[in-house]
Amino acid sequence: FIAFKLFAALFKASLNFSQIVIKIIYITLLVSRSCIESKTPLFLQKDSLQKDKFIHVKALKF
């Protein structure tokens, strides 16, 4: 029973860790994307903004 509790705690910790990693990757992607978009025309930016909103909603569901 103690081993099960330990395993559950480890599993929870790894789950939290993977969520943090996903969010870090997501933030770095957003930053690099905004750097790229500052060099792209405005009409292209609008399309990717909607994609960002979609990705953001997905990221918030984690």
Phi, psi and omega in degrees: 000319178296320179298321179296317179298318180298315180298318180297319179295318178297317180298316179298317181296317180293327177295313178299318181298316181295325177294319179297316180300315180300317181293322178296314179300317180299316181294316180296323176297316180298316182296312181296326180293317181293328176294318179293318185290337177293343178260353182259156180297157186297320185294337175280331182294321183301318181297316183287336176297320179293324176296319179300318179300317180297314179296320182297317178298319178297318182293325180290336181286347180297000000 
